[in-house]
Amino acid sequence: CERIRGRKATLDEIQTVHSEHHTLLYGTSPLNRQKLDSKKLLGPISQKMYAVLPCGGIGVDSDTAWNEMHSSSAVRMAVGCLVELAF
């Protein structure tokens, strides 16, 4: 067995499969998003599209929960760990 150290994926790694707009919108935290160029964040859609879930929470679609403060970090960690395993 070999222990692999986990890490967050870089935005460049995420952009290998997603657009810059999608990467900045969903791959950054609200605090980091404030530092970015608002034109890049607006992209082709001027607002984030969220769905109201049956439980009353919000999600990016009807079956995917989204936590504004933590989901982007969790996703980047999952992707970074997968990249480390693959390479």
N, C-alpha and C positions, 0 to 999 in steps of 0.2 A: 504494500500500500504506500501511496505517496500523498502527503498532505499538500493541498493546493490552497494558496492564500486567496481569499475572496477580495474583490475590488469593485468599485463602481465603473461602469462603462463610460468612456469619454463621449462627448457630444459628437465627435467625428465618427466614432464607431457606430453610434445610433443612426447617423446620417447615411451610412452605407445601405440602409434599407428603408429609411423614412426621409421625407422632405425636410428642408431646413425649418420651415414653418412648424411642422408637426413636432420636430425635435425640440424646438425652443418652447413651444406651447405646453407639451406634456413631459419633457425631459428636464425641466428646470423648476426650482422652487419659486414660490411667489416673491421671496426676498431677492433672489438672483434675477428674476424676470424684470424687476424694477430698474436694474442696471443696464438692460438691453435696449437696443434701438426699437422704439415702438412700431416702426414701419415693418420690421421683420416679424414682429409678433402678430400684427394684424393680418398679414398675408392676404389670401383671397377671401377669407371669411373674417368679418370684423368682430365677431364675438365667439367665445367658446360655446360649443353646443353641448349641453348636459341634458340628461334625461332624469326625470323624477322616478325613483324606484318604488315598487309596491310598499316597501317599509317606510317610505317618506324621505329617505336619503337621496343623495344625488349620485349619478354615475355618468360615464362617458357614453354609455348606451344602456338599454333597459336591463341588462344582466351583469354589468360591470361596475362595482362600487368604486368611487374615487374620493380620496382624502387629499385635499388641496395641499396640506403641509407634508404628507408622508408618502403618498403614492409614487411620485416621481423618483424619490430616493430609493424606494423599494424596487422599482422597475429597473433603475440603473444598476443596482447591486445585483439583481438577478441576471441581467444581460452581461455584466462584467464577469461574473462567476462562470457563466456559460462560455464566454470567449476564452477565459483562462483554461477551462477544461478542453476546449476544442483545439487550442494551439499550445 
